[in-house]
């Protein structure tokens, strides 16, 4: 391959992975995957808001060096693809769904917040609930004391009304003196 072509490919990889510090990525092996399985995996990753890019290892390593993410180079090897999402959690969730679809995919590791992650850490990222679920949990936790206060304030008049009803019922049962 001509040197100019390789340089263009590296520049394209740099453009694709620009901002990798914020979005993160997950590196996977796809050795032994059939063409049909690869298509299905790509569709699943795309359905989850990510993208799967098959990279040439040497050129990807050069692009990583230029982007200042050289530590990720230690995960490069063999037939490899890079999965990206809106963030590292989304990428990890997309890979997790893809590994359930196709046993040929194996997670090599990932990159998030300036750190190189191992396969176990990527699995932990995939287990984190979505942003909406976390926000709902926080909102519920913040609302619980207010809800208890409201129920407590409403309970006192209700208890007083029940007590008055019982006194009225007793007074109706007893003959006048």
Number of C-alpha atoms within 10 A of each C-alpha: 5 6 8 9 10 13 14 11 17 21 17 14 21 20 12 13 19 14 11 21 18 14 19 25 31 29 30 27 20 21 12 12 15 12 9 9 18 18 12 15 23 20 16 19 25 16 11 18 16 23 19 24 15 15 16 17 17 14 17 22 22 19 25 21 15 13 17 13 18 14 14 19 17 11 19 20 14 12 14 21 21 22 24 30 23 15 18 25 26 25 30 32 26 27 33 20 16 23 17 11 14 16 12 18 23 18 24 21 24 26 24 19 13 14 13 21 21 16 17 13 15 27 18 12 19 20 13 14 12 12 10 9 11 12 12 11 12 11 11 12 11 11 11 11 11 11 12 11 11 11 11 12 11 11 12 11 11 12 11 11 12 12 12 12 12 12 12 11 11 11 11 10 9 8 7 6 3
